[in-house]
Amino acid sequence: MKIREIAVSAFLTAILYLQQVALSPLPNIHLCALLLILYTLYFPKLVFPVTAAFILLEGITYGFGMWWISYLYIWPLLVALVFLFRRNKSKWFWAAVGGGFGLIYGALCAIPYLFIGGISTATAYWIAGIPFDLIHCVGNFAAIALLWKPLERVFKKLGGSMKKGV
């Protein structure tokens, strides 16, 4: 990585991490999905190191519990999903992706419990979290619908300057 890419990666990681910490008093309300979607679209070369650093910072901050294991695949899964559909430019499409991701988030988090407690433990964990998944869904959809256009303008400028080497 070039020095500029390292600096931009650090900046993107800091934004991702700090907004999550700042919004952590709210249940499942944050801008992680929105930012990771934009990072994937406008900084595809940097998104995996940024995602890895974010996951590590989350573990350092909140502890490396069972929840953290799911972070190892949940956020990279979202990035991979965005890569698959990266040609789509509709904010409503990305709002639906973010909302859908929020809705299935709890089911994805239940996967480690499948291995330590079986299907009943994983199902109980998932069902107990459904109200939070609904909040996550609505929060992601609303954040993307409201913030997509202004942030996209910023990211186009930032991503464009990275390509030009400015």
Disulfide bonds with the S-S distance in Angstrom:
none
